[in-house]
Structures are given as C-alpha cells and as structure tokens.
Amino acid sequence: MTISIILLLYLLTSTRCPLLKRLPERPTRILIIGCGQGTTTSALAGLIPVDGGRVDALDPTPHSHVCALEQYVHRSSNGSPYTLGEAQTYLTWYHPITFHQTDAIQFLADDTNKDKEWEVVVLVHSVWYFDFVTTLRKTLEKLKGRMKRVFIAEHALRATSREAQPHVLAPISRATLEVLRLGRTVEEAEWI
C-alpha cells in the first residue's frame, strides 16, 4: 500500500514538473494555498533543502472529507478510504509540511502568522474554489510584502484530451449552479 501511494504521488506530481522547473532552485519557505490532499505540496516540499525549510499548506476542507487520492489507490487494510486529514498526515511523515485547515485570509490575518514571509507562494488548481474575485484580490493584498514570488497554475477551459474534460466541466458546472442559485448573471456574481 505504501509503495502504491508513493508511486501514485510520483505520477500525479510529475504533471507538476513544468511548474516546479520555474521555481527558485532551493526555496526554504513555501506557502501553498488550496493544497487539498497534498499532491503538489509533496512535490514542493521535495525542493526544500534537507538542512532546513518549511511548507505551510492551507486548505479549509474538513479533514474528514474523502479525498481524490482514493480513486487511484486501493482501500486501506480496514476497508475504509483515505480522508483528507489522513492523506495530509501521511505526507508530514516524509516532508517538512505544516497543514492548516483554514482559508488564506484567516491564516494571514492570524496574529501567530502575521510576521511570516515566504520565498514562494503557490496556487495550483485552487483559484476556481475562491468564491469571488474579491476574495482572491484580498488574499493577494494580504500577501503583499510577505512573499518574493507567486505562481498560479489553473486548468484551461478547453480540454485537450478526453481525460481532461471533467476538469473543464467542473468549474463551468459550478458557475452555472451558482448563477441559478443566486439568480444573478456571471458578471454580477464576480466569480473567477
């Protein structure tokens, strides 16, 4: 099972290689916003020098949420799927990662974090989870002066392969449902 998870993480993170090649060579302080189960977080943590450094990984999703990792890996020995919290805990055994169950604005406003700075801030496939453009704007404003570089990678709204179609349909479906729920147009709603 452990080998299956490690192999899976390798396969999933190998798709992040173009992003990883653009990062500074050996960053020591990384903040990842919208880390989910930690696939990209694990790859980023692998860049940190062995002699020190840290990744702060943020995601407000409850730890009891069953994560997508389970789609690819056999169920654990007791027959239950991995939760987000279990997947994140597993990664902390091997990497210098601190997972925070909170959103970026709350994390950055917290007194215990107000003096923290990062060399790199990363948002990978997480921007579309922000409820409004103003939320992303506020997040970036709170980061101003506390980071050297920010990297944002999102799915294109055009599928180049059959396997990519769900990644295109998900944000379109979400926006459509929100428009119907709120009775607004997309422009009025200010969605990302």
Rosetta blueprint (number, residue, H / E / L):
1 M L
2 T H
3 I H
4 S H
5 I H
6 I H
7 L H
8 L H
9 L H
10 Y H
11 L H
12 L H
13 T H
14 S H
15 T L
16 R L
17 C H
18 P H
19 L H
20 L H
21 K H
22 R H
23 L L
24 P L
25 E L
26 R L
27 P L
28 T L
29 R E
30 I E
31 L E
32 I E
33 I E
34 G L
35 C L
36 G L
37 Q L
38 G L
39 T H
40 T H
41 T H
42 S H
43 A H
44 L H
45 A H
46 G L
47 L L
48 I L
49 P L
50 V L
51 D L
52 G L
53 G L
54 R E
55 V E
56 D E
57 A E
58 L E
59 D L
60 P L
61 T L
62 P L
63 H L
64 S L
65 H L
66 V E
67 C L
68 A H
69 L H
70 E H
71 Q H
72 Y L
73 V L
74 H L
75 R L
76 S L
77 S L
78 N L
79 G L
80 S L
81 P L
82 Y L
83 T E
84 L H
85 G H
86 E H
87 A H
88 Q H
89 T H
90 Y H
91 L H
92 T H
93 W L
94 Y L
95 H L
96 P L
97 I E
98 T E
99 F E
100 H E
101 Q L
102 T L
103 D L
104 A H
105 I H
106 Q H
107 F H
108 L H
109 A H
110 D L
111 D H
112 T H
113 N H
114 K L
115 D L
116 K L
117 E L
118 W E
119 E E
120 V E
121 V E
122 V E
123 L E
124 V E
125 H L
126 S L
127 V H
128 W H
129 Y H
130 F L
131 D L
132 F L
133 V H
134 T H
135 T H
136 L H
137 R H
138 K H
139 T H
140 L H
141 E H
142 K H
143 L H
144 K L
145 G L
146 R L
147 M E
148 K E
149 R E
150 V E
151 F E
152 I E
153 A E
154 E L
155 H L
156 A L
157 L L
158 R L
159 A L
160 T L
161 S L
162 R H
163 E H
164 A H
165 Q H
166 P H
167 H H
168 V H
169 L H
170 A H
171 P H
172 I H
173 S H
174 R H
175 A H
176 T H
177 L H
178 E H
179 V H
180 L H
181 R H
182 L H
183 G L
184 R L
185 T L
186 V H
187 E H
188 E H
189 A H
190 E L
191 W L
192 I L
